[in-house]
């Protein structure tokens, strides 16, 4: 292939790759990009540094000193006295970041209701979802369609809700628990509710919020929002950046009037071990009340990050243009001067991205990196291949890996060549899969066709084993054994084994449907899964070795395939692996499970408890 043709092909592929990633980003993002972007956002926040927030919000904290003097949580009568004391100092609005969902003593509840009616107040509600992670997607023309629907709302008692406005206190965090967004609108089956910060801001300004595509309006104030009407949250600094006073001072009449008057006051818990806390780029234990107060400040001051549909379109454009530019530079001059130009290009992009972030525009850093690096690296590798022939950088590692049959252990073996040189006893999870009725069919197919069919089947097994972190220790005729726990046992071995078993059922069922003749021949499959102690070792000598596992756990896992066949299901699991996988495993999410059934296994004197899994479509 000529250099010019290769360059044209790579430029085209780089543009398509960037366009595909840009499309995902514009329509709600992807998990990998969001995780990477979160880390890069933290780095940019630290580089930009802390800043002083405008004097809009004050926090009255139920802190350790308050808890020591008045108990924790505060009883309703004490809370009513706190609300009354603060209201007397004339705040713009008073917001309680406290859920009032359960009744207390009548006297205290009545006092708190009366206190809430004394001024503009907001109290908290919370939304719960069926899953801990919700996906938001862009929906052109409908600003509400992209908002995830809650399956339940924790609302304050009606007597309190009648005395104050209500706002939902949910936050959207990343994989580390750092708050990234405030969903400004919460949607349930029959209602819409504003977020706690939005309600506090609207009460303070005396206007009702209105919803537009990519924005929330508070009177003439336009607040740009990300997909799903989410407000990006960035922090002014560590704990205490928002002006904070102790509730103990307020209850003792020592709260300065200038700390409250004309401000939005948020009451919330910062007591050690008693309130919700979140990690942030500046502080590993930021109280939830300060997260809410930061969002309120963003809404009133308009100093929050802008990351709306327009910004995402700019990100998508950069994701297309940057890889094309880098590939063009690599093709233009492969020399020290050319590489200097490439490095300068990346530095300029990074500085522009950081400058935009410092000025309040959240341009993605993860998307351009993900879009640009693979094409540039692949093109550079292809250029080396054309110039220097076939690379042989990993010949020694490849020779070692060819001696081992178990996929998934290559990197470990490269660093630990003596792995399993001596037998090791450890806990592991094991999955068996086998085709039913294939032996008779193979007599009619002939060896060539049998090899082709089984190659496709084993490819399915290999893909699922790798995807779930398992190691195929053996292919047996028309079946296989997959081990979870090598090279080292992990807490989620059982969960990954169960997920792999369910995925194998789905993939194998689809694979059988592709081969139309199998249905007439009654070709099926069965899967068994178990966990417990095994003995793992490496067998063989010289240039041919394989990893194997033995023990009662392996025997039970194999026999569970017979249990599955006997009961007419695809998958049978031991009670041990179901219990070890935990209540959040994929079993209930992807199908129906029956059991436990006391089951007799061939060649085993004692019985075991087994569970039977069926897909929802069967």
N, C-alpha and C positions, 0 to 999 in steps of 0.2 A: 504494500500500500504506500502511495506517495505521501510525502510530508504535507503537501497542500490539501489533498483529499482528507487525510486524517484531521487536519486543522479544521476544515469545514464541518466534518462530522461532529467533532468535539464541540465546536461552537454551537451547533444546532442542539446537541444534547444538553449542553450547559444551559442554554436558554430555556429549553423545555423543563429541565430539572428545577431551575429557579422559578419558572411559572407555576409548576405543580406545587412547590412549597409555598409560593406566594398565595395561591388559591386557598390552600389549607389555612394559612394565616389569616387571610381576609375573612374567611368564613368561620372563625372561632378558634383557630390554632390547633396544635396537636400536643399531646402529652409530653413528648420528648422536647420539643421546642420550648414549651412553657416552663419545663423544669430548668432547662439551660438558661432561658431568659431570666428566670428568678435569680439565679446565682450571679449572672452578669449585672442585673439591676442592683444587687447588694454592693457589688464592687464599685459601680458608678456612684451610688449613694455615699459610700465611704470616701471616695476620691473627691466628690463635690463638697462633702463635709456638712457638719451641723449648721443650722441657722436659727435665728430667733423668730419664733412665731409672732404674728400680730396679736395685740391684746384684745382678743375677741372672746375667748373661752377661758373660764377658770374651773378648776376641779376642786370639789370638797370631798376629801378622801376619808372613807371609813378605814382608817389605818390601824396599826398595832396599838397606838396610844388610845385610840377611840375604843377598840375592842377591850383593852385592859380596864378602861374606866366604866364602860357601859355594856359590856358583853358583846358577843357576836354569834349570830347576826343580831342587829339592832331590833328590839321589839317595835311593834307598830307605833306605840305611843311615843317612844323616843324618836323614831323616824319622823313622826308628825311634828314633834317639837323642832327637829332639825329643819324640816321644810318650812315651817312657820318663821323660824329665825332668819333663814336666808331670804325668804320672800319679803320680809320686812325691810331688807336692805335694797330693794328695788332692782333686781336683775332683769335683763331683757326677757329671759326665759329660764326656767328651771327644769332640768331633765334628770330623771332618776334611772340610772343604769342598773335597775334592780327588778327582777321578775316578781310581781305581786299576784301569783296565780293561786295561792292557797289562802283560805280564810284564817285569821288570827282571832284573838279575843275581841269581842264586839266593841268594847270601849276604845281599844287601840285602833281598830279598823275605822270606826266612826271619826276618831280624831284625825286620822290620816286623810280620810275623804274630805273632811272640812279644810284641812291644810292645803290640799291640792287645789281646792276651789279658790284659794285666795289670790292666785296669780296665774300667768301663763305657764303651764306645766306640761311635761311630756313624761310618760312612763313606758316601760319596755315590754315588748312581746318577743317571742322567738319562733322561728319556723324550723320544722324538722323534715328530713327527706328520707326516702326509702334507702338511698345509698349515700355513703359519706362523700362521694365525688359526683358532681353534676356537670354535665357538658352543656355549654352554651354555644349556639350557632347563630350566624347572621341570618336575619330574615328581612329582606328588603320590603319596605312598605308597611310593615307591621312592627312597631316598636315594642310590642308586648310578647310576640310569638317566641322570641329568643330567651325569655325569662323562664328558668326552670320552675316547675310547679311543685310546691310543697305538699306533702301528704298530711301534714298536721300543723296547727298553729297553737302555741302556748300563749294564750291571751290572758291579760290581767282580769281580775274579778270585775264583774259588771259595775259594781259600785265605784271602783277606782277608774275604770274606763269611762264612766260617765262624768267624772270630775276632771279628767285630764286627757290630752291627746295621746295617741298610742303610736309607737314606732318599733320596727323589728330590728333587733340588735345583731343579726347574723353578719359574719364576715367570711370572705372567701380567702383561704390560705393556700400556700403552695405545699410541696411535699415535706418541707421542713417545719411547717406550722406557722411560717411568717405570713402575716396578713398582707395580701396584695390588692384586694378589691373590697369595696363595700357594695353589695347589691342594693341599689337605691330603691328598687321596687320588689316586693315579694308577692308572688302570685299563688293563691290557693284555688280550690275548685270553684268557689263562688265569690271571691273577693280579691281586691288588690290592696296592699298596705305599703305605705312608705317606710323606708328605713328609719331607724332611730335618729341618725344624724340629720337626715333630710327633714324629718318631722320637727326636730329641734330648731333647725334653721328656718323652716317655714313659719313656725310659731313666733320666733324672734323677729322675723321680718314682717309678719302680719299678712303673708300671702300664701295662697295654696299652690302647691307644685303642679305643673302640667308636663305631660310626656310628649316628647318629639323624637323622631329618629335620631339616634346618636347624641341626645341631649335631654336634660331636665331643665325646665324653666321655673325660676322663682321670681315672679314678676318680670322685670326687665333683665334679670340676671340669668345668663345662659351658662349652664354647666355641661361641658362636653363629657360624654360617657362612652365607655367601651362596650363591646358586644354584650347584650343582655342587660343593658342599663346599669352597668357597674362603674363605680367611681374608683379609679386607681388611687391607692394610698401610698404616700411616701412620708417619711417621718422627719420632724425637725431636728431630732437628736435623741438622746437616751431618756430614760425615765426621769420625769420632772421638767422636761422641756416646756410643757404646758403648765402655766402657773397653778400650783397646787397648795391647798390649805388643809389642815386637819379638821375633821368633823368635830373632834373634841373641843377645838377652839370655838367653833360655832355654838356648840351646846353650852359652853361656859361663858358665852357673851364676849369672847375675845377676837372674833373674826372682824378684820378691818373692813369698813364699808367700801373702800376703793378696790378691794379684791373681788367685789361682787357687783357693785352698782354699775348698770349699763352693760353688763356682760351676760353671756350665756353661761350658766352655772350647771355643771354636771356632777351629780352625786353618784359615787361608785366605790366599790371595794378595792383596796390595795393591801388588805391585811395579809400577812404571810400565811400561805397555805389555804386562804379562804376565798380568794378571788381568781378569776381567769387571767392568765398571763400568756404572752406571746413573745417569741423571739423576733428581734428586728435587727437590721444591720448595725444599729448603735447600741443595743441593749438586749441581752438574752432573756430578760424577764420584764417585758413591757406590760403593765397592767391593761386589761381590756378597756377600762374606763378612759385611759389615755388614747387608745386606738380610736374610740368613738369621738373623743374630743378633737383629735387630729382631723378626722373626717369632717366634723362640724366646721372647724376652722377653714379647711379647704373649700367648703361650700360657700361660706360667707365671704372669705377673702378672695376667692377665685385663684388661689395659688397652687392648686393641685396639678398633677400631671395631666397633660392632654394626650389621650390615646384613644382616638375615635376611629371611625371608618376611614376618614381621610388619611390619618396617620398610617393605618394598616395598608392602604393603597400605596402610599409612598414606600413603605417597607417592601411591598411586593415588587415595585419598580426597581428598588435597589437590589433585591434578590435576583432579578433577571439581569440587570446591567453589570453588577460586580463580577460574577463568574465569567461573563463574556469578556469583560475587560482584562481579567487576569489571564485567561486562556490566550487572548490576543497578545498580551505582553510576553508570555512564555514562548509563543510561536514566533514573535518578532525577533527576539535576541536571547539566545541561551548562553549568557556570559555573565561575568561579575557585574558589569554595568546594567545588564537587563534585570538581574536579580535585585540590584539596588533600587531600580525603578519600581519593581513589584513591591518591595518592602516599604518604600516611600508612599506608594498608593494605599497600602493597608494602613499606614500610620495616619495619613490624611483622613481616610474614612473613619478611623477610630477617634480622632480628635473632633471631627465634625459630629459624630454620634454623641460623644461626651458633652460637647458644647450644647447640643440640642437638649440633652437630658438636664444640664445645669439650668437651662432657660425654660424648663417646664414642658418639653416635648419628648415623649417617651417613644423614640424610634427603636425598633428591635435591633439588638446586637446579635442574638442567637440566629435569627433567620438569615442574614447575609453570610455569617460564618458557615452555617450549614449548607447554604446554597453555593458558596464559592469554593470552599476547600475541596470537596470531593472531585469536581471537574478539574480543578487545577492540579491536584495531586495525581489523578488518574492520567491526565494528559502529560504531566511531567514524567510519569512512569512509562507511558507509551513512547515518549520521545527517547528515553534511555534505552528502551527495548529496541527501537529502530537503529539507534546509534551503536549500541554495544552488544546486541544479540540477547539471547535468553539469559536472564539473571539467575544466579545460583547461590544467593545469599543464605538460603536456609537449608542447604543440602544435608548437613549433619543432623539437624532436627528432624527432617523428613525421613531420614534413614531410621531414626529411633522410632518415630510414630508408626512406620510401616510394620513394626514388629508387634503392635498392639491392635487388637480387634475392636476394643471398646471406644466408640466415638465420644467426644466430649471431654477427654482427659489429656488432650495434646499439650496444652500450655503447662499443666501441672507436671506432666512427665518430662517436659523439656527442662524444667527447673529441678525436678526430683527424680533422677533416673533410677534410683533404688526403691521407688514407690512399690509397695506390696512384694518386695523381694522375699519377705517373710510373711506368713499368714497373719491377718489382723482380725480380731473379733470386735465388732461394733454394731450399733443399731443402724438400720437402713429400711427403706421402703422398696418394694418390688412390684412390678407390673408385668403380667404375662398377657400375650395376645396370640390367638391362633385362629386360622381359617377352619371352618367346619365344612366337611364334604369335598374338600379340594383334592384329597388324595385320589379318590375315584375319578374325578374329572381329569386329573393330570395324565391318566393312562390313555385318554382319548386325544388330549391336546398335542402330545409329542414334546420332546425335551426342549426344543427351541422356543415354542410358544409358552411352555411352562416357565422358562427362564425369563422371558419378556414380561409375563404377567406378574411373577413374583418380584421382579426388579421394581415395578411400580408400587407394589404393596410395601416392600421394604423401604422404599424411598419415603412413603408416608410415615412409617414408623420412625425412621431416622430423623425426619423433620420435626415430628412432635417430641421425640426424646431430647433433641437439642434445644427446642423452644422452651422446654420446661426444666432444663438443667439435669437431665438424666443421662445415664451411660448404658448403651446397649452392650450387654456382656455376652450375648450369643444370639445368633439366628438359628432356629431349629426347624428345618424343613419348611413349613409354611407358617411359622410363628416366630416369636422373639421374646426375650426377657430383657427388661429395662430396670436398672438399679438406680435408686436415688439415695445418696449418702456418700458417694465417692466424688472427689478424693477425700473429703472430710464430711462427717455428719453435720447437718444443720437443723435448726428448729423447724423449718418449713418443708422438710423432706416429704412428710406425709401429705401436706397440702399440695405440693407440686406433683406428687405421684397421682393423687386423685384428679387433679386438673388434667394431667397427661392422659389418664385412663378415659376420662370423659371426652377429651379432644380426639383420642384414637377412635372412640366409638363413632363420633360424628364424621371424622375423615374417612374411616373405613367404610361406613355406610354409603357415603357419597361415592367412594371409589368403586364399590360393588355396583352401584346404580349405573355408572359409566359403562360397565361391561354388561350389556343387556342379556347376554346368554347365561349369566350366572344365576339370575332369578329363576329361570326354567330348570336349572340343575340343582336348585335349592342350596346354593352356596351361601354360607353365613359366616359369622365369626363370634368369638367369645373372649371376654377379658376378665382377668382376676387380679385383685390388688390386696396386698397385705403388708404389714410392717412389723419389725421386731429385730432381734439379734441375728447376725449372719457372721460367717467367716469368709473374708475376702482374701484372695491370694492371686498370684500370677503363676500360671502353669506353662510348661514348655521349656525348651532349651534352644540355644543357638539363635538362629535368625527368625524363629517362629514362636511367639508367645501369645497368651491371651489372658485377660482378667476374668476370673470366675468367682462365683459366690455359692456357698453351700450352707446347709442348716435347715432346721424345721421351718423357719420363715419362708424359705424358698419353696419347700415342698407344699406348704399350705397355700401360697400364692398360686402355684401351678394347679392345685386341686380345685381352687375356687373357680377356675374356668369350667370345670365339670358341673359345679353348682349352677353357674350361669346358664349352661346348656340345659340342665335338668329342669330349670324353672322357666325356660323360654325367654330369658332376658339377655341383654348384651354384656352386662357388667355385674359381677358379684364382688363384694368387698367384705373384708373382715371387720368386726366391730372395733378392733384395735386401730385400724387405719382411719376409719370414720371418726373415731373419737380424737385421734391425734391430729387429723386435718382441721378439726374445729368447726364451730357453727357457721363460720363465714366461708366455708369451702364452696366450690362450684356445684356440688351435688344438687342442692335444692334450687339453685338459680337456673340450672340448665335442664332439669328433668324431675322425675318423681322417684322417691326412694322408699322402699318397703323394708320393714324389719324392726328389730333383729329377729332372725329365724335360727332356731337351734338346728344345726346342720351336721350331718355325718359326712366325713371325708374318706375317700377310698384309701386304704392302707394306713389309717390312723385310728387308734382305739378311742381317743376322747373326741367329744363333739366341740364345735366352735359356734359362736354366734356370727351370722352373716347378714349382710344387707344387700338388697337387690335394687339396681338402678335401671330406670327406663327413661328414654327420651320422651319429652312431652308430646311428640307427634305420633308415638306408637300407642 
